[in-house]
């Protein structure tokens, strides 16, 4: 479904990605493991089109994404849940969700709204309140729900558990697992590497803008180097 081939990307004169390559098959959950500043978020931003690349290719369902703007990539089936949630605080929960379906304007969004409220009942009971009054966990649910309103086939999730209590982390990752069962493909960046690998099919370890190693989730969980560096073992 997704092929990233020798991608390079920079912030000014500082190159953040140094020839990164990876692939994601339809129906997989792939997790990116790495320290802060390793380039994981930059890679997600490059795939979604909000971070330019200086070299390499990104293909989605065999279509090259070169020169395609971010909002068109959403319409093609790629949606990103950004780090830090970035909800529209003054707007209601439901208005935030409807904005997630902006590329589908002219279509009825009732089915997707019902699905999001089924996934996150806490949002259903607060649909009329402003997003800025929600707790951190509820805002994360809203950010995920907003992305789902675009009916993506590939969901890019950036640090969905950041700042959340352990019980909420478990709930969010359970939802990610259910999204796979619903047919979505997920590329996940998650600070809790052990929890992320527990629900993933495969993973890539990103170090200083390069892919250091990759393998099945089980292989990475058993890798002594990965365990020592990222799993606290």
Residue pairs with C-beta under 8 A, 6 or more apart in sequence:
1 24
1 25
1 26
1 60
1 61
1 153
1 154
1 185
2 23
2 24
2 47
2 58
2 59
2 60
2 154
2 185
2 187
3 23
3 57
3 58
3 59
4 20
4 21
4 22
4 23
4 43
4 46
4 47
4 56
4 57
4 58
5 21
5 56
5 57
5 58
5 59
6 19
6 20
6 21
6 55
6 56
6 57
7 17
7 19
7 20
7 21
7 43
7 46
7 53
7 55
7 56
7 57
7 58
8 15
8 17
8 18
8 19
8 20
8 53
8 54
8 55
8 56
9 15
9 16
9 17
9 42
9 43
9 46
9 51
9 52
9 53
9 54
10 16
10 54
11 42
15 54
15 209
16 39
16 42
16 209
17 39
17 42
17 43
17 46
17 53
17 209
18 208
18 209
18 210
19 55
19 56
19 210
20 39
20 43
20 56
20 206
20 209
20 210
20 211
21 56
21 211
22 30
22 204
22 211
22 214
24 30
24 154
24 185
24 187
25 185
26 153
26 185
27 180
27 183
27 185
28 180
28 185
28 186
28 201
28 202
29 176
29 177
29 180
29 185
29 186
29 188
29 199
29 200
29 201
30 186
30 187
30 188
30 200
30 201
30 202
30 203
30 204
31 187
31 188
31 189
31 190
31 193
31 196
31 197
31 200
31 202
31 203
31 204
31 217
32 40
32 43
32 44
32 187
32 188
32 189
32 203
32 204
32 206
33 193
33 196
33 197
33 203
33 204
33 205
33 206
33 220
33 226
33 230
34 40
34 205
34 206
34 207
34 230
35 207
35 229
35 230
38 206
38 207
38 208
38 209
39 206
39 208
39 209
39 210
40 158
40 189
40 206
41 83
41 158
41 159
41 189
42 51
42 209
43 206
44 80
44 156
44 158
44 187
44 189
45 51
45 80
46 52
46 53
46 58
47 58
47 65
47 78
47 80
47 156
47 187
48 70
48 73
48 74
48 78
48 79
48 80
48 156
49 65
49 68
49 69
49 70
49 72
49 73
49 78
50 70
50 80
57 64
57 66
58 64
58 65
58 66
59 65
60 73
60 76
60 77
60 78
60 154
61 76
61 77
61 153
63 76
65 73
68 76
71 102
71 103
74 103
74 150
74 152
75 103
75 150
77 151
77 152
77 153
77 154
78 152
78 153
78 154
78 156
79 100
79 147
79 148
79 150
79 152
79 154
79 155
79 156
80 147
80 155
80 156
80 157
80 158
81 143
81 144
81 146
81 147
81 155
81 156
81 157
81 158
81 160
82 143
82 158
83 158
83 159
83 162
83 189
84 159
84 162
85 136
85 139
85 140
85 142
85 143
86 143
87 96
87 131
87 132
87 134
87 139
87 142
87 143
87 146
88 95
88 96
88 99
88 131
89 130
89 131
89 132
90 130
90 131
90 132
91 99
91 130
91 131
92 127
92 128
92 129
92 130
92 131
93 123
93 126
93 127
93 128
93 129
93 130
93 131
93 134
93 142
94 113
94 127
94 128
96 131
96 142
96 146
97 109
97 113
97 116
97 123
97 142
97 145
97 146
97 149
98 109
98 113
98 149
99 146
99 149
100 145
100 146
100 147
100 148
100 149
100 150
101 107
101 109
101 112
101 149
101 150
101 151
102 150
103 150
104 149
104 150
104 151
109 149
112 148
112 149
112 151
113 149
115 148
116 123
116 145
116 148
116 149
117 123
117 124
117 127
119 141
119 144
119 145
119 148
119 175
119 178
120 138
120 141
120 142
120 144
120 145
120 175
122 138
122 141
123 138
123 141
123 142
123 145
126 134
126 138
131 139
131 142
134 142
136 163
136 164
137 164
137 165
137 168
137 171
137 172
140 160
140 161
140 164
140 168
140 172
141 172
141 175
144 157
144 160
144 172
144 175
147 155
148 155
148 179
152 184
153 184
153 185
154 184
154 185
154 186
154 187
155 179
155 184
155 185
155 186
155 187
156 187
157 176
157 186
157 187
157 188
157 189
157 190
158 189
159 189
159 190
159 191
160 172
160 173
160 176
160 188
160 190
161 168
161 169
161 172
161 173
161 190
161 191
161 192
161 195
162 191
164 172
169 192
169 195
170 195
173 190
173 195
173 196
173 198
173 199
176 186
176 188
176 199
177 199
179 186
180 186
188 196
188 200
190 196
193 226
193 230
193 231
194 221
194 231
194 232
196 203
197 203
197 217
197 220
197 221
198 217
198 221
200 217
201 216
201 217
202 214
202 215
202 216
202 217
203 214
203 215
203 216
203 217
203 220
204 211
204 213
204 214
205 211
205 212
205 213
205 214
205 220
205 226
205 230
206 212
213 220
213 223
213 225
213 226
214 220
215 223
220 226
221 227
221 231
227 233
